[in-house]
Amino acid sequence: MDSVRGVFAAPARAKRQAELDRAVALHESGRFDEAEAIYRALLKGDARDAEALHLLGLAAHQRGRHSEAFRLINAAILAKPGVALFHFNFGNVLLALGEIEPAASAFAEAVRLNPAHAAAWFNLGKVRLSLDEHSQAVAALRRAFELGPELPGARSELARALIAVGDRSPGTKKYHAEAAGLLREHWQEAEDPLGDRLMLAYCLQEHGAWMEAANHYRAVLEARPDPANEVKAHSNLANCYNQLGRMTEAISRYRQTLALAPHLADTASSILCCLNYDPECTPQTIVAEHRNWGRRFADPLYDRSRRHANDRSPERKLRIGYISPDFRRHVVSAMCAPVLERHDRGRYEVCCYYNFPSADAVTGRLRRAAHLWREISGIPDAEVAGMIESDGIDVLVDLAGHTSFNRLLVLARKPAPVQVSWLGYFNTTGLEQMDAFITDPHSSPPGQEAWFTETLVRLPDTRFPFEAHEFYPGVGPPPAGTGGHVTFGSFNNLAKVNRGVLALWARILERTPGARLALQASALEDAANRERFLALCLQAGIERRRIDIRPWTAFTRAALGYHDIDIALDPFPFCGGMTSFDALWMGVPVVTLASALVAGRQTASILANLGMSELVASDESGYVDIAVALARDRERLADLRAALRARFAASPLCDYERFTRALEDAYRRLWRRWVERASQCD
């Protein structure tokens, strides 16, 4: 944003002022040649005439002669350094020359000299935003908006900066909420209405108003946006459906996104994650889709002729690298932290590669457990792969798979001799570059090998340990003993609760008169989606009066909700993981229907380790029968309530030392196998 007029000291000679005014009038009317001739004539009389230097430089800038403009306006500043307007237009010239940081300095000097210069604050904020200095950008753009709310783009750019800060402050919704407030009633007035409506939809999405956000995304798509915005709208609409538990619609939108932008590996990963929830999707289809992902996105990055230079001593100290976006308050860290802390330091070095833009107390705990800690968020895949190789990682363990913020395109380059998938994903990655998938006999019984590109490595007991945190309360008395009726419950992701699950829950409630069903899920916080889900329950035969919708809480407080739950009902084919841990630790038995894949056998594995496989059904009728029989046996419910926590604490699930040694043994076997094969290739 350039400005021709400014406030100048009165010239000594009236004739000069008259000539300058005439030149400015010509300049403003677009008669540049005539204006420039007058500016040059004035400079012949006084080569240090700051106003003439500035205005001639401004004309040169407006006509695309940026290098000349740089020289002229710089000379004006040297002649008269205290004029904010000179610094402002100098900043614009620097921007045109691609000198971003010097431009920021020029705009900063302009607002120092004139704190009421709204346009200078605006340009300073835009430059700070382009430099990823998001907090400073918000401060500058907020000031610009306060001084000049009518300034073109001021509202939109402030919203954009708030979104950037919010995206880097996970768990903090205030920035997206403020941005939504700026845009909600004004997006139609923007220079780019569809762009601002997309921003509004995104803010609502991040704030948890998924149905409202979805409505805006659909409206943007109906308006036929440009290709880039069409991709964004389809992708984020898919994300909204994903959060709302509407997986069929999510998959459809992800596929439309991928058709428009075939290079988006993350979008293809999102499709794979969603397929795990689909009860109609066979294991054969799921593994085929994962293999296709590997061939399409990973294989072109893999140089099979490369040879790793790692020392091939089979029994030497190994460097184990863990790569994850979840080294923070997250279920993955809740399971892996006790393992990372217990690695045998004499035989293994722990190296962590953290792919998330923010940290918390859990991050600090994991950092202390690591011999080497690397922050890799935002670093290109090839560079991260080079970093891992330079660090001499022997066994690289991926903890994300196809979940959000994964770095599978790093692993596609095979930066470590041995690469392992563990914990964070519940299926094959589909990558030939991954050597092993860590599992257990209950999660992956014999016969599942064909469904993995990786070799299945079964630990003796479980594939995930459990650590009881300080936020777990004590176990309360069984509610059926005091309330008179049995309360079933499920605190799982709503995406797992499909029509088939609701049909079985309806049969259980029908055979258990007076029983209630308590549900808790983030997707049920959206009022419109909650009504939609309750309508599905009614269609399945579950009356609304028998359902209690609980307010959603973060997983650190979810366990409190089990005080008045008697029996947890596991969904299928994607069953619970941490939710099942929570329930059982709180003395609540979980009834599960084991299905074919790892995602459908998590609870079965947990129950097997507790010696409670009688709660694992092999078919739908068995699932209903087990739940109904348990509801009728109040004495057994009371006994389980009293004894479950102690049984859990004494089980292999809480034996971190045993688990860590078993995991290390698996790593060592895989390392020895690589050494043997590498030696044979020499």
C-alpha positions in Angstrom: 0.0 0.0 0.0 1.7 3.2 -1.2 1.0 6.8 -0.3 1.8 9.9 -2.5 0.9 12.7 -0.1 2.5 13.3 3.3 3.1 16.1 5.7 6.2 18.1 4.8 7.8 21.1 6.3 6.8 24.3 4.4 9.4 25.0 1.7 11.4 28.2 1.8 10.2 29.3 -1.6 6.6 29.5 -2.6 7.5 28.8 -6.2 9.0 25.4 -5.3 5.9 24.5 -3.3 3.7 25.4 -6.2 5.8 23.2 -8.5 5.8 20.4 -6.0 2.0 20.6 -5.6 1.5 20.6 -9.4 3.8 17.5 -9.7 1.8 15.7 -7.0 -1.5 16.5 -8.8 -0.1 15.1 -12.0 1.3 12.1 -10.2 -2.0 11.3 -8.5 -3.8 11.5 -11.8 -1.5 9.0 -13.4 0.5 11.4 -15.6 3.8 10.0 -14.4 6.1 11.4 -17.2 5.1 15.0 -16.5 5.3 14.5 -12.7 8.7 12.9 -13.0 10.0 15.8 -15.2 9.0 18.3 -12.5 10.6 16.2 -9.7 13.8 16.0 -11.7 13.8 19.7 -12.3 13.4 20.4 -8.6 16.4 18.1 -7.9 18.6 20.0 -10.3 18.0 23.0 -8.1 18.6 21.0 -4.9 20.0 17.4 -5.2 19.1 16.8 -1.5 15.5 17.9 -1.8 14.0 15.0 0.4 10.4 15.5 -0.8 11.4 15.4 -4.5 13.7 12.4 -4.0 10.9 10.5 -2.2 8.2 11.3 -4.7 10.4 10.6 -7.7 11.4 7.3 -6.0 7.7 6.5 -5.4 6.9 7.1 -9.1 9.7 4.8 -10.1 8.4 2.1 -7.8 4.9 2.5 -9.1 6.2 2.1 -12.6 8.2 -1.1 -11.8 11.7 0.5 -11.6 12.3 -0.8 -8.1 16.1 -0.5 -8.0 16.0 3.1 -9.0 13.2 3.7 -6.4 15.5 2.1 -3.7 18.3 4.5 -4.5 16.0 7.6 -4.5 14.0 6.9 -1.4 17.1 5.8 0.5 18.6 9.2 -0.4 15.5 10.9 0.8 15.7 9.1 4.2 19.4 10.1 4.5 18.5 13.7 3.8 15.5 13.7 6.2 15.4 10.6 8.4 12.5 11.5 10.6 9.6 11.2 8.1 7.5 8.1 8.7 6.1 8.2 5.1 9.6 7.8 3.6 10.2 4.7 5.7 6.8 3.3 4.8 7.3 3.6 1.1 10.9 2.4 1.4 9.5 -0.7 3.0 7.2 -1.2 0.0 10.1 -0.9 -2.4 12.1 -3.4 -0.4 9.2 -5.8 -0.6 9.1 -5.4 -4.3 12.8 -6.3 -4.4 12.2 -9.4 -2.3 14.1 -8.0 0.7 11.6 -9.1 3.4 13.5 -8.6 6.6 14.8 -5.1 5.7 11.2 -4.3 4.7 10.0 -5.3 8.2 12.7 -2.9 9.7 11.5 -0.1 7.4 7.8 -0.5 8.5 8.9 -0.8 12.1 10.7 2.5 11.8 7.6 4.1 10.2 5.3 3.1 13.1 8.0 4.2 15.6 8.0 7.7 14.0 4.2 7.7 13.6 2.4 5.3 15.9 -1.0 6.2 14.2 0.1 5.1 10.7 -2.4 2.3 10.2 -1.1 1.3 6.8 2.4 0.9 8.1 1.2 -1.3 11.0 -0.8 -3.3 8.4 2.2 -3.9 6.2 4.5 -4.6 9.2 2.0 -7.3 10.3 1.8 -8.9 6.8 5.6 -9.0 6.6 5.8 -10.5 10.1 3.3 -13.1 9.1 5.3 -14.0 6.0 8.4 -14.5 8.2 6.4 -16.9 10.5 6.7 -14.3 13.4 3.0 -15.0 14.2 2.7 -13.3 17.6 4.3 -10.1 16.4 2.1 -10.2 13.3 -1.0 -10.4 15.4 0.1 -7.5 17.5 0.8 -5.3 14.5 -2.3 -6.3 12.6 -4.4 -5.8 15.7 -3.1 -2.3 15.9 -3.7 -1.7 12.2 -7.3 -2.9 12.6 -7.9 -0.6 15.7 -6.5 2.4 13.8 -8.1 1.7 10.5 -10.9 -0.9 10.5 -11.9 0.2 7.1 -8.4 -0.5 5.7 -8.8 -3.0 2.8 -7.7 -6.4 4.1 -7.1 -5.4 7.7 -9.8 -7.7 9.1 -8.9 -10.6 6.9 -5.1 -10.4 7.6 -5.7 -10.2 11.4 -7.9 -13.3 11.1 -5.2 -15.0 9.1 -2.5 -14.2 11.7 -4.7 -15.3 14.6 -5.3 -18.6 12.8 -1.5 -19.0 12.4 -1.0 -18.5 16.1 -3.9 -20.8 17.0 -2.5 -23.6 14.7 0.7 -23.5 16.7 -1.0 -23.5 20.0 -2.9 -26.8 20.1 -5.5 -27.0 22.8 -5.9 -23.2 22.8 -9.1 -22.3 21.0 -9.2 -18.6 21.8 -7.3 -17.5 18.6 -9.6 -19.4 16.3 -12.6 -18.1 18.2 -11.4 -14.5 17.9 -10.7 -15.0 14.2 -14.2 -16.5 13.7 -15.7 -13.4 15.5 -13.9 -11.1 13.0 -15.1 -13.0 10.0 -18.6 -14.4 10.9 -20.6 -11.3 10.0 -18.1 -9.7 7.6 -16.7 -12.3 5.2 -19.1 -11.1 2.4 -17.5 -7.6 2.6 -13.9 -8.9 2.0 -11.8 -8.4 -1.1 -11.9 -12.2 -1.4 -15.3 -13.3 0.1 -14.8 -17.0 -0.7 -11.3 -17.0 0.8 -12.6 -15.3 4.0 -15.5 -17.8 4.2 -13.0 -20.6 4.0 -11.0 -19.1 6.8 -14.3 -18.7 8.8 -15.1 -22.4 8.2 -11.7 -23.5 9.3 -11.9 -21.4 12.5 -15.3 -23.0 13.3 -13.8 -26.4 12.6 -10.9 -25.9 14.9 -13.3 -24.6 17.6 -15.3 -27.8 17.4 -18.3 -26.4 15.6 -18.0 -29.0 12.9 -21.5 -29.0 11.5 -21.5 -25.2 11.1 -18.1 -25.4 9.5 -19.3 -28.2 7.1 -22.2 -25.9 6.0 -19.7 -23.2 5.1 -17.4 -25.6 3.2 -20.4 -26.9 1.2 -21.4 -23.4 0.3 -17.9 -22.5 -0.8 -17.9 -25.6 -3.1 -21.3 -24.7 -4.5 -19.8 -21.3 -5.5 -17.2 -23.0 -7.7 -14.0 -21.7 -6.1 -10.6 -21.6 -7.8 -8.7 -25.0 -7.8 -6.6 -24.3 -4.7 -9.7 -23.3 -2.6 -11.6 -26.2 -4.0 -9.0 -28.6 -2.7 -9.0 -26.9 0.7 -12.8 -27.0 1.0 -13.1 -30.7 0.1 -10.2 -31.6 2.4 -11.5 -29.7 5.4 -15.1 -30.8 4.8 -13.7 -34.4 4.9 -11.9 -33.5 8.2 -15.2 -32.2 9.6 -17.1 -35.4 8.7 -14.2 -37.4 10.2 -14.6 -35.5 13.5 -18.3 -36.0 13.4 -17.9 -39.7 13.0 -19.5 -39.7 9.5 -16.8 -41.9 7.9 -18.5 -42.7 4.6 -18.9 -39.1 3.8 -15.4 -38.3 5.0 -13.9 -41.0 2.7 -15.9 -39.6 -0.2 -14.6 -36.1 0.3 -11.0 -37.3 0.8 -11.2 -39.1 -2.5 -12.5 -36.0 -4.2 -9.6 -34.1 -2.7 -7.1 -36.7 -4.0 -8.7 -36.6 -7.5 -8.0 -32.8 -7.6 -4.6 -33.0 -6.0 -3.1 -36.5 -6.5 0.2 -35.6 -4.8 -1.4 -35.2 -1.3 0.0 -38.2 0.5 -1.6 -37.0 3.8 -5.0 -37.1 2.3 -4.5 -40.6 1.0 -3.4 -41.5 4.6 -6.6 -40.1 5.9 -8.5 -42.4 3.7 -6.6 -45.4 5.0 -7.3 -44.4 8.6 -11.1 -44.0 7.8 -11.2 -47.5 6.2 -10.4 -49.1 9.6 -13.7 -47.9 10.9 -15.8 -49.2 8.0 -17.6 -52.4 8.9 -18.1 -53.2 5.2 -14.4 -53.0 4.4 -12.7 -56.5 4.3 -9.1 -57.0 5.5 -8.2 -57.8 1.9 -9.5 -54.5 0.7 -7.8 -52.6 3.5 -4.4 -54.2 3.0 -4.7 -53.6 -0.8 -5.3 -49.9 -0.2 -2.4 -49.6 2.1 -0.1 -51.4 -0.4 -1.3 -49.0 -3.1 -0.3 -46.1 -0.9 3.2 -47.5 -0.5 3.6 -48.0 -4.2 2.2 -44.6 -5.1 3.9 -42.4 -2.5 6.7 -44.3 -0.9 8.4 -46.4 -3.6 9.4 -43.5 -5.8 11.5 -42.1 -2.9 13.3 -45.3 -2.2 16.8 -45.9 -3.7 17.2 -49.7 -3.4 20.9 -49.5 -4.4 21.8 -47.6 -1.2 23.8 -49.4 1.4 23.7 -48.4 5.1 27.1 -47.7 6.6 26.2 -48.7 10.1 28.7 -50.8 12.1 27.5 -54.4 11.6 28.5 -55.8 15.0 25.5 -57.9 16.0 25.8 -57.4 19.8 27.0 -53.8 20.0 25.2 -50.9 21.6 22.3 -49.9 19.3 20.8 -46.5 18.6 17.0 -46.8 18.7 15.2 -43.9 17.0 11.6 -43.1 17.8 9.7 -40.8 15.4 6.3 -39.4 16.4 4.1 -36.3 16.5 2.7 -37.5 19.8 5.5 -36.8 22.3 3.0 -34.7 24.2 -0.2 -35.3 26.2 -1.5 -38.0 24.0 -2.5 -41.7 24.4 0.6 -42.8 22.5 2.9 -41.1 24.9 0.9 -42.5 27.8 1.9 -46.0 26.6 5.4 -45.4 25.4 6.8 -43.1 28.1 7.5 -45.9 30.7 9.3 -47.9 28.0 11.6 -45.1 26.8 12.5 -44.4 30.4 13.4 -48.1 31.0 15.6 -48.9 28.1 18.9 -50.5 29.1 21.3 -47.6 28.8 24.2 -49.9 28.6 22.9 -51.6 25.4 20.6 -49.0 23.8 20.6 -45.2 23.2 17.2 -43.6 22.8 16.9 -40.9 20.1 13.6 -39.1 19.6 12.4 -37.2 16.5 9.5 -35.0 17.5 7.1 -33.8 14.7 4.8 -31.3 16.3 5.0 -27.6 16.7 4.4 -27.3 20.4 5.4 -29.0 23.7 4.0 -29.7 27.1 5.0 -31.3 30.4 4.9 -34.8 28.8 7.3 -33.6 26.1 9.7 -32.6 28.8 9.4 -36.0 30.4 10.2 -37.8 27.2 13.0 -35.4 26.3 14.7 -36.3 29.6 14.4 -40.0 28.7 16.2 -39.5 25.4 20.0 -39.5 24.7 19.3 -37.4 21.6 16.3 -35.2 20.9 15.4 -33.6 17.6 12.6 -31.2 16.7 11.6 -32.0 13.1 8.3 -30.3 12.6 8.4 -28.3 9.4 11.7 -29.8 8.2 11.5 -31.4 4.7 11.3 -35.1 4.5 14.6 -35.6 2.7 16.4 -33.4 5.2 14.9 -35.4 8.2 16.0 -38.6 6.5 19.5 -37.3 6.1 19.5 -36.2 9.8 18.5 -39.7 10.9 21.1 -41.3 8.8 23.8 -38.9 10.1 22.7 -39.7 13.6 23.6 -43.3 13.0 20.2 -44.7 13.9 20.2 -48.5 13.7 16.5 -49.2 14.4 13.9 -46.6 13.6 10.6 -47.0 15.2 7.5 -45.2 13.8 4.8 -44.4 16.3 2.3 -42.8 14.0 1.6 -44.9 10.9 -1.0 -43.1 8.7 -2.4 -41.0 11.6 -2.2 -37.2 11.6 1.2 -35.5 11.3 3.0 -38.7 10.4 6.4 -38.7 8.6 6.0 -41.9 6.5 7.7 -40.1 3.6 10.8 -39.9 5.8 10.7 -43.7 6.4 10.0 -44.2 2.7 13.6 -43.2 2.1 14.8 -46.0 4.5 17.2 -43.8 6.5 17.8 -46.6 9.0 18.8 -50.3 8.3 15.9 -51.6 10.4 12.5 -49.8 10.4 9.6 -50.9 12.7 6.0 -49.9 13.2 4.7 -49.9 16.8 1.9 -48.6 18.9 0.6 -45.5 17.1 -1.1 -47.3 14.2 -3.3 -50.3 14.1 -2.7 -51.8 10.7 0.0 -52.3 8.1 1.7 -49.1 6.8 1.8 -50.7 3.3 5.5 -49.8 3.0 8.0 -52.4 1.8 10.6 -50.2 3.6 9.1 -51.1 6.9 10.7 -54.3 8.3 8.4 -55.2 11.2 5.1 -54.6 12.9 5.2 -55.0 16.7 2.2 -56.9 17.9 1.2 -59.8 20.3 -0.5 -63.2 20.0 -3.9 -61.9 20.9 -3.9 -58.8 18.6 -2.5 -60.9 15.7 -3.3 -64.6 15.9 -1.7 -66.9 13.4 -2.9 -66.4 9.8 -2.7 -62.6 9.7 0.7 -62.4 8.1 -0.7 -61.9 4.6 -2.4 -58.7 5.7 0.9 -56.9 6.4 3.8 -55.7 4.3 5.8 -55.9 7.5 7.0 -59.1 9.3 4.8 -59.6 12.3 6.9 -59.6 15.5 4.8 -60.9 18.4 5.8 -59.9 21.9 5.0 -62.5 24.5 2.1 -60.7 26.2 0.9 -57.4 24.8 1.9 -54.8 22.2 1.2 -51.9 24.5 1.8 -51.4 28.2 -0.4 -49.3 30.5 0.7 -46.7 33.0 -1.7 -45.5 35.6 -1.4 -41.7 36.0 -2.1 -39.5 39.0 -5.3 -38.3 37.5 -7.1 -41.6 37.9 -9.4 -41.4 40.9 -10.1 -44.3 43.3 -12.6 -47.0 42.3 -16.1 -46.2 43.6 -18.9 -48.7 44.6 -20.9 -50.4 41.8 -23.7 -48.0 40.7 -26.1 -50.9 40.0 -25.9 -51.6 43.7 -27.2 -48.2 44.7 -29.1 -46.9 41.6 -31.2 -50.0 41.1 -30.5 -50.2 37.4 -27.5 -51.2 35.3 -25.8 -48.5 33.3 -23.9 -49.5 30.2 -21.5 -47.1 28.7 -19.2 -46.3 25.8 -16.7 -43.3 25.8 -15.3 -44.2 22.4 -14.8 -42.1 19.3 -18.2 -41.7 17.7 -16.8 -42.9 14.4 -16.5 -46.4 15.9 -20.2 -46.5 16.7 -21.8 -47.6 13.5 -25.4 -48.8 12.8 -24.3 -52.5 13.4 -23.1 -51.5 16.9 -26.3 -49.6 17.7 -28.3 -52.6 16.6 -26.6 -54.9 19.1 -26.8 -52.2 21.9 -30.5 -52.0 21.2 -30.8 -55.8 21.7 -28.9 -55.6 24.9 -31.1 -52.9 26.3 -34.2 -54.7 25.2 -33.1 -57.8 27.2 -32.1 -55.6 30.2 -35.2 -53.8 31.4 -34.5 -50.4 33.1 -30.9 -50.3 31.9 -29.5 -47.1 30.6 -26.8 -46.3 28.1 -24.2 -43.5 28.8 -22.3 -42.1 25.9 -19.4 -39.6 25.8 -17.6 -38.4 22.7 -16.3 -35.1 21.4 -18.5 -35.4 18.3 -21.6 -35.3 20.5 -20.7 -31.8 21.7 -21.9 -30.5 18.4 -25.7 -30.0 19.0 -26.7 -30.7 15.4 -24.6 -33.8 15.2 -25.9 -35.0 18.5 -29.5 -34.8 17.3 -28.5 -36.6 14.1 -26.9 -39.4 16.2 -29.9 -39.7 18.5 -32.1 -40.1 15.5 -29.9 -43.0 14.4 -30.2 -44.5 17.9 -34.0 -44.3 17.6 -33.9 -46.0 14.2 -31.9 -48.8 15.7 -34.5 -49.2 18.5 -32.9 -47.3 21.4 -35.3 -44.9 22.9 -33.9 -41.4 23.7 -35.1 -41.6 27.3 -32.6 -44.5 27.9 -29.6 -42.5 26.7 -27.4 -40.2 28.8 -25.1 -38.0 26.8 -22.2 -37.0 29.0 -20.1 -33.8 28.4 -16.9 -34.7 26.7 -13.6 -34.3 28.6 -10.0 -34.8 27.6 -8.6 -38.2 28.2 -6.9 -37.1 31.4 -10.3 -36.7 33.1 -12.4 -39.2 31.2 -11.9 -41.8 33.9 -14.0 -39.8 36.3 -17.0 -40.7 34.2 -16.7 -44.4 35.0 -17.9 -44.0 38.6 -21.5 -44.5 37.5 -20.9 -47.0 34.7 -21.4 -50.7 35.4 -20.4 -52.3 32.1 -18.5 -50.8 29.2 -19.7 -51.9 25.7 -16.9 -52.0 23.1 -17.7 -50.9 19.5 -16.6 -52.9 16.5 -14.9 -53.5 14.1 -12.7 -50.8 15.5 -12.7 -51.3 19.2 -11.4 -49.3 22.1 -7.8 -48.9 23.2 -7.2 -46.3 25.9 -10.9 -46.2 26.6 -10.8 -49.9 27.5 -7.8 -49.3 29.7 -9.6 -46.5 31.4 -12.7 -48.6 32.1 -10.9 -51.6 33.3 -8.6 -49.6 35.6 -11.7 -48.0 37.1 -13.2 -51.5 37.8 -15.6 -51.5 34.9 -15.7 -54.8 32.8 -15.6 -54.3 29.0 -17.6 -56.6 26.7 -16.0 -56.8 23.3 -16.6 -58.5 19.9 -13.2 -59.4 18.5 -12.9 -58.9 14.7 -10.2 -59.8 12.2 -7.7 -57.0 12.3 -5.5 -55.5 15.0 -7.9 -52.5 15.4 -10.7 -54.9 16.3 -8.7 -57.0 18.8 -7.2 -54.3 21.1 -9.7 -54.9 23.9 -9.5 -58.7 23.4 -5.7 -58.5 23.9 -6.1 -56.4 27.1 -8.7 -58.8 28.5 -6.5 -61.8 27.7 -3.7 -60.3 29.7 -6.1 -59.8 32.6 -7.3 -63.5 32.4 -10.8 -62.3 31.4 -11.2 -63.7 27.9 -14.7 -64.8 28.8 -15.8 -61.2 28.0 -14.6 -61.6 24.4 -17.3 -62.6 22.0 -16.7 -64.3 18.7 -20.0 -63.4 17.1 -22.9 -60.9 17.6 -25.1 -63.2 19.6 -22.3 -64.0 22.0 -21.6 -60.2 22.4 -25.3 -59.6 23.4 -25.4 -62.7 25.7 -22.2 -61.8 27.6 -23.4 -58.3 28.2 -26.9 -59.4 29.3 -25.6 -62.1 31.6 -23.1 -59.7 33.2 -25.9 -57.2 33.8 -28.0 -59.8 35.6 -25.1 -60.9 37.9 -24.9 -58.0 40.4 -22.6 -60.0 42.7 -20.1 -60.6 39.9 -20.2 -56.9 39.0 -19.4 -56.0 42.6 -16.6 -58.5 42.7 -15.0 -57.3 39.5 -15.4 -53.7 40.7 -13.5 -54.5 43.9 -10.7 -56.7 42.3 -10.1 -55.4 38.8 -7.6 -52.7 39.6 -5.3 -55.0 41.7 -5.6 -57.7 39.0 -4.7 -55.1 36.4 -1.7 -53.8 38.4 -0.3 -57.3 38.7 -0.7 -58.2 35.1 1.8 -58.0 32.2 0.1 -54.8 31.1 1.8 -52.9 34.0 5.1 -54.8 34.0 7.1 -52.2 32.3 10.5 -53.9 32.9 9.3 -57.1 31.3 7.7 -55.3 28.4 10.8 -53.2 27.7 13.1 -56.2 27.8 10.8 -58.1 25.4 10.7 -55.1 23.1 14.5 -54.8 23.2 14.9 -58.5 22.4 12.7 -57.9 19.4 14.9 -55.0 18.2 18.0 -57.1 18.7 16.6 -60.0 16.7 15.7 -57.7 13.9 19.2 -56.1 14.0 20.9 -59.5 13.9 18.7 -60.5 10.9 19.8 -57.3 9.1 23.4 -57.8 9.9 23.2 -61.4 8.5 21.5 -60.3 5.3 23.8 -57.3 4.8 26.8 -59.6 5.1 25.4 -62.0 2.6 25.0 -59.1 0.1 28.7 -58.1 0.2 
